[in-house]
Amino acid sequence: MALHFELVTPAKLVRSEDVHMVVVPGAEGEFGVLEGHAPFMSTIRDGAVQVYKTDGGAPETIEVRGGFAEVGENGLTVLAEHVES
């Protein structure tokens, strides 16, 4: 099983892929999302989104600024104001 993850800015779709887990810098603390997570929405703070492509693998880090995250039936979508490239 895999979690579908999308990272979007106002300008473009940055990422759309299936991954094992994503850790998001939520406004009230970091939270991890796996496949099957309950529906959830949170604002995000400036920080690093950590993308784990496999169980036990090293995370890829993507710096984001502002926005919000939504977990739904289709997976996790992070709508960031800005993504460091």
Secondary structure per residue as TSV (DSSP state, phi and psi in degrees):
chain	resnum	aa	ss	phi	psi
A	1	M	-	360.0	147.3
A	2	A	-	-138.7	153.4
A	3	L	E	-94.8	129.3
A	4	H	E	-83.9	124.8
A	5	F	E	-120.7	129.8
A	6	E	E	-126.5	136.2
A	7	L	E	-119.1	121.5
A	8	V	E	-129.7	142.8
A	9	T	-	-116.7	171.3
A	10	P	S	-59.5	-24.5
A	11	A	S	-89.1	-32.2
A	12	K	-	-166.1	167.3
A	13	L	E	-83.9	117.2
A	14	V	E	-87.5	-42.3
A	15	R	E	-143.0	145.1
A	16	S	E	-152.9	104.1
A	17	E	E	-157.8	163.2
A	18	D	E	-94.0	130.5
A	19	V	E	-135.6	174.0
A	20	H	S	-81.1	-50.0
A	21	M	E	-155.6	152.0
A	22	V	E	-131.5	134.9
A	23	V	E	-108.2	125.3
A	24	V	E	-113.8	138.0
A	25	P	E	-80.0	84.0
A	26	G	E	-69.8	158.6
A	27	A	T	-60.6	-29.0
A	28	E	T	-108.2	17.0
A	29	G	E	128.6	162.1
A	30	E	E	-69.0	148.5
A	31	F	E	-141.6	144.9
A	32	G	E	-102.3	145.5
A	33	V	E	-127.3	125.6
A	34	L	E	-116.0	166.7
A	35	E	T	-52.9	136.1
A	36	G	T	87.3	5.6
A	37	H	-	-61.1	145.4
A	38	A	-	-63.7	150.3
A	39	P	-	-55.3	140.7
A	40	F	E	-162.2	146.5
A	41	M	E	-139.3	140.9
A	42	S	E	-152.0	146.7
A	43	T	E	-75.6	156.4
A	44	I	B	-120.0	151.8
A	45	R	-	-102.1	167.9
A	46	D	S	-60.3	134.0
A	47	G	E	165.5	-160.8
A	48	A	E	-107.7	127.8
A	49	V	E	-87.4	128.2
A	50	Q	E	-107.4	120.5
A	51	V	E	-108.3	117.5
A	52	Y	E	-101.4	109.8
A	53	K	S	-74.7	-29.5
A	54	T	S	-135.7	158.7
A	55	D	T	-64.9	124.0
A	56	G	T	84.3	-4.7
A	57	G	-	-78.3	164.8
A	58	A	-	-75.4	141.7
A	59	P	-	-78.7	149.7
A	60	E	E	-93.0	135.2
A	61	T	E	-107.2	131.3
A	62	I	E	-125.9	119.3
A	63	E	E	-78.9	129.9
A	64	V	E	-127.6	157.8
A	65	R	E	-129.6	119.9
A	66	G	E	60.7	168.2
A	67	G	E	122.3	-155.2
A	68	F	E	-152.2	164.7
A	69	A	E	-124.5	142.8
A	70	E	E	-132.9	127.5
A	71	V	E	-105.0	126.9
A	72	G	E	-144.0	-166.6
A	73	E	T	-57.3	-33.2
A	74	N	T	-89.6	4.4
A	75	G	E	113.9	-148.5
A	76	L	E	-110.9	128.6
A	77	T	E	-119.8	125.3
A	78	V	E	-108.2	119.1
A	79	L	E	-104.3	101.0
A	80	A	E	-101.0	143.1
A	81	E	E	-66.5	-35.5
A	82	H	E	-152.8	142.2
A	83	V	E	-122.0	128.6
A	84	E	-	-73.9	130.7
A	85	S	-	-101.7	360.0
